[in-house]
Amino acid sequence: MKSRLKSLYKILPLVMLGIGMTACELDETVYSSIFTDNFYKTGSDAEKGLIAVYDAMRGLYGGPAAVMVPDYSADQVYPRAVVGRNTLTLFTVEPTYTTQRSAGRTNESPQQIWASSYAGIENANWIILKVPDATMDETRKKQIIGEAYYLRAFYHWMLTKNFGDVPIKTEPSTSEEKAYVGKSPKVDVYKQIYSDLDQALAAGLLSYPAVEKGRPSKEAVNALYAKAALYNEDWAKALEKAEAVINSGKYQLMTNVLDVFDYQTEDAARKENIWAFEVDPISPGTGHQLVGLTGPSGSAGVEYARTSYGSMFAYQDFYNSFDPTDKRLQLLATSYVNKAGKIVPQKDITPITTEGVLIRKYRDPVSTTGTIVNIPILRLADIYLIAAEAEARMNGGTAKAYGYINAVRSRAGLPNLATGLSKDSFIDAVLQERSWELFAEGDRWYDLTRTDRFLTVIPKATNSVYPSRPVQAKNKYFPIPQDEVNANPELEQNPDWQ
């Protein structure tokens, strides 16, 4: 089995009975102290409670809302318009999420991001409150608490980059007062994220490769810190933390970019994939939908998956934006081999457009009970580009900034970036490099919104399937699920969605 972390998912229903809650349940039950007061007494309790904190990742990446919500909103990939999946692309999402709910697609909606993130935060808060008094090995106790702080920071970051000002939850819902929390300004959310990551760094988390699969290494904490600081426009902190990862020497770029996403080289690729959503091919196990969504319809038994549906494609213009010599272009395809061994040309890839471009990052042609392809969350190429952007934001296109972006370009088989670029032009180049490097990994939308470029970029990201994409200023952040607003008297809807 790939990880003890995933094998423990099977016991989660028992753990979650007394720990996990979502806001929509609060009108009936604020808390249950009977279970929690008698839990977290031993090391075994602490480990099980920690697995409940990780379980929120299944809600985020199993659907996978954490990838599909931002990617369907951005300018790289688009969905086949089935069962309400196009509401993100057409910017017709509303606070009630009625389209997704009626179509059974809440697992692919902003609502899922909200619910899963706060479930994870609630469970992390119980760990942070209760585990210090557990009778267990002190070193492991400290690490468990550190992992909880890391995950709480990650979930708060997931929330603020999607919804802006959000409630900060640092205590479990042991009373109505603690359960009902109003929104805090985004600047305060980032202060809390920083504080939690500082706690995680002080907890003695292991460095790669000693860290167990699926758990954050010490370097992963700095990687998340760097990315959160970048989004917070805290350029000095972003550079400091990115360089801490790079200079640690613990991680390296894979020589061949294709190996980063090949299920056969997954273990070797951990030297670049700092933290990922780990999946398991056993049933019930842990899986996600990207393998089935990104493969062509009816591709059973060939290069993409045993079963795929042809529901997620790359825009032709995005495909055309690559230099033909860019090795990352091989992670997209305009033809495929069908079950009969014949090449299917681009015009026949999908019935919805003759310009269908397939995404090859999540291919898994061998699994039968579930996918074995992990979803990268933090990887070293991203950290190099964070360092390049943060350095340029402060000092322009310095030799250091060029060195960081050229490390990624060199691996892609591209020449070094032309020297002498202005500060703005260099930053534009970094953002473009991020688009090519990180496509279909749930990243691009946030690059567009954090730089306020989405209003100019998105209207140009069209095709015959989506000839018009009426994005508005209010779409920078998603509306808070109305169910949550109705359940929490302290919570107000985002102003643009009122």
N, C-alpha and C positions, 0 to 999 in steps of 0.2 A: 504494500500500500504506500502511496506517495507521502502520506503524512498522518501522524497520530492525531493531528488537529482535525482532519476530516473524518476520521473514524469515530470521533466522539460526537459528531453531528447527530448520530442515530439516537443518542440519549437526550437530545435537546427537548423533546416534548415534556419530559419529566422536570427538567430544570426550569423551563419557561413557564410552568404552571404558576409559580409564585414570583417570578422575576419580571417577565416582559409585559409591558403594557403599551398601548398606543393611546393617543389623546382621544380618539373617538369612543374609547371605553370609559372615559372618566366620568361621564354623566351617570353611570351606574355604580362603578366601583373605583374609589380613589386609590386605595392600596389594600394589600393583604399582608399583615405583619406576621401571621402565624407561621408561614413558610420561611420567610427571610430571617426571622428571629432565631430559628433553629437550624439555619444553614450557615455556610461559611465557617464552620467550626474546625475543619481539618484541611489538609493539603488537597485531598480528593475533592472536597466541596469547592475549594477555591479554583481548581482546574476546571471543574464542570461549570462553575459560574462564569469563568473566562470564556469558555466555548460559547456560552450564550451571548457574550459580547460580540464575538466573531460572527455569530449566526446572522446578524443584520447584513453581512456582506452578501449572503445568498439572496436577500431581497433586492439588493442594489445591483448585483452582477448576474444573478441567475436569469432574470427576465429578458435582457439585462437593462434596467432603466438607466443605470449609471453610464452606459454607452449609448443607448438608443435615443434617450431624451436629448442630449446635446448634439449627437451626430445628425439626427434627422432635422435638427434646427439649423445646422450649419451649411457649408458650401462644398462639402466633399462627397457625401453619400446621401441617398434618398431611399424611401421605402416604396414598395409596391402598395398601392392604395387599397389595402384590404383591412376589414374590421376596424376602421377608424384610425389606422396607423398613420395616416397622412395629416392628422391635426397638428402635429408638431411642425411639419414642413410648410403647411399653409398658414400657420400661426392662428389657428382657430381654437386653441385650448382656452378654456374658461375656468373660473374658480370652482365650478361644480364638477368639472371633468366628466360631463355627462356622456360625451361620445365614447371615451375610453371605458367608462364604467359599464355602459350598456353593451358594449362590444366585448366585455371581459378582458380589457387591456389595461387595467390599472397597474399591472406589473411592468408596463412599458411607459408609464406616465410620471410626471412630476410628483403626483400623489404618492407613488411608491418610494421615491427618494425621501420625501418628508417622513413617511411612516417608518421606513426601515432605519433611517438615521436616528430618529428619536428613540426607537426601540433599542438600538445599539447604545445610545447615550444613557438611557435609563439603566441598562444592565451594567454598563461601565461604572455608573455612580454607585451601584450596590457593591461592586468589587472594591472601589476606592474607600467606601465607608466601612465595610465589614472585614475585609481580608487582613488589615493590620492586626486584628485581634485573633486571627486563626492560629492554631497550634500546628506548625509545620516548619520545614527548612526555611531559615531566614533569607538565604540568598534567593531561593526560588520565590518566596513570598514577595520580595522586592521586585523581582522581574515581572511577576503577574500584575502587580500594581502598575508597574511601568508600561506594560502592554495595554492595560486599561486606559491609562492616560493618553497613550498614543492613539488608540482607537477613538477615544472621545474627541480628541483633536481632529482626527480625520473626518468623523461624522459631522462635527460643527463646520468644518471647512466645506464638506459636501453641501451642507444646507445653505451657507452664506453665499457660495458662488452661484447657487441656483435661485435663491429667494431674497438675497440682500440682507436686510435687517431681520433677525430671527431671534427667538427665545434662546437664551443661554441657560442650559440646565447643568448644574454642578452638584445637585443633591437628588437622591432618589425620592420618589413620590410617596413619602410616608405620611403625608397629610394633604388636605385640600389646598392649603396655602402653598405648599411646595410643588404640588402638581400643576396648579394653574399659574403659569409664568407668562408675562408679556414680552414683547420684542425688545431687543437691545440694538443700538446702532451697530452697523457693520464694523466700525472701528473697535468697538468693545468686544465683538465676537473674535476678531483677530488677536486682541490682547489675551483672551482666554485660550485661544489656540496656541499662542506662543508660550503661555504659562504651562499648559499641559505638556507641550513638547519639551520644555525645560525639565519638567518632572520626569518625563520618560528618559531623557538623556542621563539623569542622575540615578536611574534605577538599576544600572548595571546590565543592560541588555547586551546580548552577545553580538560579536561582529561576524560577518560572513567569513568563512563558510560554516562556522560552528552553529549558527542559528538554525533552528528547525524549520523545515519547509512550511511556508504559509505564515510564519510569524515575522514581525519586523526586527531587523537587525538594528544595531546602533546607527549604522549608516542610513538605514531607511528613515529613521527619525530625522536625521539631518536633511535627507532628500525631501521629505514632506515639509519640513521647516523652510527649505529653500523655495519650494513651489508656492507655499502659502504666502511667504514674504513677497514673492514676485507679484502675486495677485493683489497684495496689500500695497503695492508700489513702494515697498521698503527695500530699495535697491541694494543698500549696503548689507543688510541682513541676508538678502537672497544670495548675494555673491559670497558672503562669508560661509554660509551653510552649504552652498553648492561646491565651493572649493574644499570644504571639509570632507565631502564625499569623494571628490576627485582625487584629492591628495592623500586620502587614506590608503590608496593602493589596493583596496579590497575588491574593487569591481573594475572590469575592463570591457570595452566594446568588443562584441563578437567580430571576428575577422570578416565573416560573410553575413550580411544583414539578413539574408533569407533564413539563416539558422536561428535567428531570434524567435521565429514563429513556427519552426518545424517541430512537430510533436516528437520526432525521433531524436532531436537535440535539446530537448527541454531542460534536462538536468544540467548540461553544459552551459546553456544560455542563462542559467541563474547568475552567472558572473556579470551579466548585464542587466537582467531583470531583477531589480533590487527588491521589489515587492509586487506580488501578483495575486489575483484571485485564483486560488488553487482549485482544481477540479479532480474528480476521481471517476474512473470508468466503471466502478461497481454500482449496483443498484441497491438502495436508493441513491447513495452517493451524492455528489455535488456536481452540477452541470450548468450549462448556459445555452442560450438559443442561437448564438452567433454562427455556429457551424452550420445549422440548418438554414438560417436566414441568408447567409452570404453565398452559399452554394447555389448552382443553377437548379431549376425545378427538374425533378426526376433524375438526379445525377447518381442514384444509388449504385454503389460498387465501383465508382471511378475515383478520380483524383480529389474530389471535394469532400464527400461524406457518403455514408451509407444511405442516408435520407436527407435531402435538402429541398427547399421550397421556392427558391428564387424570389426572395422578398426584400433584399437589400442590395443596392447597386451603387457604384461610383458614377458621378457625373462625367460625361464625356469631356467637358472643358477642364475638369480637374485632371483627368488622365492626360490630356494634351499639354498640360502645363509642365509636365516633367521633361527634362532633357532626355533624349532617346538613349543616352549612355548611362543614365542613372539606374543603378542596380535595384533601387526600390520600386522601379516601374514593374519589375517582375512580380511584385506583390499585388498587382492588378492584372486582369486578363481580358482580352476581347474575343476569346474563343475557348472551347473546352472539348475534351474527349468524352463522348457519351458511352452508354453501356455497351453499345455495339462496336466500340472502338473507332468510331468515326468522329472527325473534327466537326464541331458545331460552330459555324461562323458567327460573327457578332450580330448580324441582322436577325439571327434566330435564337439568340441567347434567352430572350424574354419576349412574351407576347405583348408587353406594354410599350416597348420602344425598340427601334432598330439600332439604338446607340447604347445598349446595355453593356456596362463594364463590370466584370466580376471582381470581388475582393478576395484575395488569397491568403490573408493573414490568419484565418481561422479554419484552415483545411484540416480534416480528420477523416481519412478514407477507411480507417480500420475499426473504429469502435462500434460496438453493437448495442450496448446498454446505456451509453452516454458518452459525451466527448471527453477526451483527455487533453484538450488544448487549453492552457491557462490564458487568462486575460491580463496583460501587463497593466499595472497601475503606476508604478514608478520605475523608470529604467535609466541607465546611465546616459544614453544619448539625450534624453530630456534634460538631465542635469547639466550637461555641457552647454546646451542651448540656453538654459536659464542663466548660467554663468556669463555667456556671451551677451545676452540681453541686459543683464544687470550691470555689467561693466560698461556697456555702451551707454546705458541710461545716465550713468554718472560721468563718464569720461570720454564718450564718443568711441569711434572705431580704433581702439588701441591695439597694439601688437597682441596683448593678452586676449582681447575680445576676438580678434581674428583667429588666434590659435584655437580657441574653444569651438567656434563654428566650423573651422576647417577640419577639426578632428572628425566631425560628423560627416562633412562633405567627402572627405577622403575615403571613409569607409563605404560611402555610396558610389565611389568610383568617379567623383566629380573633381575638377580642378579647384584649387584654392579660390576663395572669393576675391574678386578684384579689389585691390587696395585703393586707398584714397577716397572712399565713400564718405559722404557727409554723415553726421550723427543720425539724422532721420532716415537716410537711405540704408545705413547699416542696420538699424532696427527693423526696417521693412524687410531686409534680407533675412534677418533672424526669424521673423514671424513667418516668412514664406518657407524657410527651411523647416520650421516646426510643422507646418502644414504637410509638407512632403514626408517628413520622418514619422509623424505621429498620427497619420490619418486612420480613421476607423477605430481609434482607441479612446473615444470619448473626450477629446481634448480641444478640438478646434473651436467649438462654439464659445468656450470660455476665453480663448485668445481674442476672439472678435468682440466679446462683450466687455472684457476688462480694458480693452484699448478703444472702446466706443467706435469700432469700425463696422459693426454688424449692419448698420443702416445703409451703408454704401456698398458693402460686399454682397449681402444676401440678395438684393433685387437682381443682381447679375447672375446668380447661381440658379439658372433655369434650364429647362429642356422641354421636349414635346409632352412629357408627362406632367410637368409643373411649369407651365409657361409664365405664370405670374406668382410671386411670393410676397404678399403684402405685409411685410414686417413693419412694426411700429416701434416707437421709442419705449413703450411700456413692455415690449417683449424682452428687454434686457434681463429682466427677472421674471420668473414664472409666478403666477398667482398662488397664494397659499390655499391649499385645499379647503373648500368652504366647510366641509365636515369638521375640520379642526377649529376653524373660527367659531362655528356654532357650539362646539363642545367646550371651548375655553373662553370664559368671560373676560380674561385679560388680554386676549389675542385680537389684533386688528388686521384686516386684510391690507395687503400692500396698496398704498395710495393710488397708484395708476390703475388698479383693478377694482376700485370701489365703485 
